[in-house]
């Protein structure tokens, strides 16, 4: 019995978002590596890189410093912007805090306007639901034309759906199907 070998690729998955939205938790879940998170200026400028197995592919996952905009003000934002625009990732996972969605979508729009392949991950959905916030992720996906995944990264909710969608981007089948289950 011959097992199909895994493909090693130079594919890049870049995690972006505001500080404290769960990018490093996602990085850990995808790569198995622990990243120390600190909010002191200059401590997260070094970009964390790791390998993840998605489908039958091994890809590079990059955890960028927190950023609010593609128009950089801080050194952290300059590093993240340069990485996005110069390294041209195969997929950008924009991690947002679902409780503060309105404040976070301007970066989503900037990423799309830059021509980047974006997946929007609505993290902390469990907290949003406890606050009785209803987010229609299907309507968001339809309006923005991108995959939108409800998640709670601490519990692992949304990880498998994210891996499936990222796998489609990495294999060139960029179509996606948002599941009707949450």
Secondary structure as UniProt FT lines:
FT   STRAND          7..16
FT   TURN            19..20
FT   HELIX           23..31
FT   TURN            41..42
FT   STRAND          48..54
FT   TURN            55..56
FT   STRAND          57..63
FT   HELIX           75..87
FT   STRAND          91..97
FT   HELIX           98..100
FT   HELIX           101..113
FT   TURN            114..115
FT   STRAND          118..123
FT   HELIX           125..130
FT   TURN            131..132
FT   HELIX           137..144
FT   STRAND          148..150
FT   TURN            153..156
FT   HELIX           159..170
FT   TURN            171..172
//
